[in-house]
Amino acid sequence: MAIDILQISRNALEHQKKDPSVINASIGMFFDEDRKISGMPAVSKALRELPDMSVMPYPAVDGGKAFKDNVISWTFGEYEQRIREEMYVDACATPGGSGAIASTFSVYSKPNDYIFVSNIRWQYDRFADRAHVRLYEHNMFKDEGFDLESFDESLRELCKIQKQVIVIVNDPCHNPTGYTLSHYEFKRIVDILNKYDQNDIVFLYDVAYLEYTSETDNRIKVLELLTLKEHVMTVLAFSGSKTFGVYGLRLGAAIGLSKNKKHIENFRPRFVNEARGSWSATPTISIELLNHFSKKENFEAFAKDLIKIKEIVQKRSESFIKQAKEIGLQTHPFKSGFYVIVLTDHPMEVYEKLAQDGVYVVPMEKGIRIALCSISLKEIDGLPKRIMKFL
Ligand SMILES: Cc1ncc(COP(=O)(O)O)c(C=O)c1O
């Protein structure tokens, strides 16, 4: 289902001009309780105050040494040292997490290859179209958890027909369901990747919503990556858009990680070449924004803003899920994050009826996605009931 989410959001905004009570639950951007994108005052302030020399010149294509070190430290947190001791690692700045995904497709696949994805997913289909590759699906849920059996079975099938396989896992706060893998499930996924050691596995680990999970330690799962064998090349897709709430700025990174030294020696030239031949370089201001907040003295202001946003999003999801349960509205298993999926067999029809009624959501395979990040608690009050009417 090729849906243009940005267009749905534009339609909602047009409708909102005529009728301010219209609810725009279509887009993955954090809006505060007054419908404003002002969630992170520390970020707005930093952007305004960055000196010209941090904003105007061309940057290094890969972001430069400071950026690469910073984004690696940011992503692995307190586990960085162990990761660096036991594995080879490098990074390249990209315009958003999207840049990391697109370049991974381009670098590690050839036309007509299959890429391994879950049957419920964000729009990887678009990246696949552009790279002229196809998608090979596994089932995502069994009962209330991740379907490890299907992940294993389907990957086994694919590994028989293709030597090099890109495997995408989007965690935590999976878009569109809001599911977060348990530590056990993540460990089992890593074990499964290790099983296929006659293949070359590229593990594209999309951590766009790393900061928004309700897990007590949101980075501990990365320790499982230490057990990956040499046939696995991991690329973590980091999104500065989601991390700092700067969606239009285009900040991201591809972080390459492997036990195999050759994988990482090849990583930099291939990603830099990819960047030079497509987007050229990531905006200097984006690179410097991450460098700014990587300094201890600046980080605290960001952390305060982030806690506030997380609390608001958590309250919104609790309210939605509670109301949904009370009236028997079915959703996919939800843990935390920006989105929730309400199940329906006729998503297009429900989407259209809701839009006419002034509620904009995104139709997906077997459900509609509600972006809880972008609507207020007041708007969520009574929303499940309003949706139920059209199911
Ligand atoms: C799962 C997932 N991955 C990656 C991205 C890429 O985000 P960006 O390119 O804005 O950093 C998004 C954005 O919505 C997303 O939902």
The ligand as an SDF file (V2000), in Angstrom:
LIG
                    3D

 16 16  0  0  0  0  0  0  0  0999 V2000
   11.2360    3.4790   11.6590 C   0  0  0  0  0  0  0  0  0  0  0  0
   11.8560    4.7010   11.0840 C   0  0  0  0  0  0  0  0  0  0  0  0
   13.1140    4.6270   10.6530 N   0  0  0  0  0  0  0  0  0  0  0  0
   13.7440    5.6780   10.1310 C   0  0  0  0  0  0  0  0  0  0  0  0
   13.0900    6.8880    9.9890 C   0  0  0  0  0  0  0  0  0  0  0  0
   13.8600    7.9890    9.3310 C   0  0  0  0  0  0  0  0  0  0  0  0
   13.7610    9.1920    9.9150 O   0  0  0  0  0  0  0  0  0  0  0  0
   14.6040   10.4380    9.4280 P   0  0  0  0  0  0  0  0  0  0  0  0
   15.0940   10.1780    8.0530 O   0  0  0  0  0  0  0  0  0  0  0  0
   13.6810   11.5840    9.4900 O   0  0  0  0  0  0  0  0  0  0  0  0
   15.7300   10.5270   10.4110 O   0  0  0  0  0  0  0  0  0  0  0  0
   11.7600    7.0120   10.4070 C   0  0  0  0  0  0  0  0  0  0  0  0
   11.0070    8.2610   10.2330 C   0  0  0  0  0  0  0  0  0  0  0  0
    9.8220    8.3600   10.3620 O   0  0  0  0  0  0  0  0  0  0  0  0
   11.1360    5.8980   10.9800 C   0  0  0  0  0  0  0  0  0  0  0  0
    9.8820    5.9440   11.4330 O   0  0  0  0  0  0  0  0  0  0  0  0
  1  2  1  0
  2  3  1  0
  2 15  2  0
  3  4  2  0
  4  5  1  0
  5  6  1  0
  5 12  2  0
  6  7  1  0
  7  8  1  0
  8  9  2  0
  8 10  1  0
  8 11  1  0
 12 13  1  0
 12 15  1  0
 13 14  2  0
 15 16  1  0
M  END
$$$$
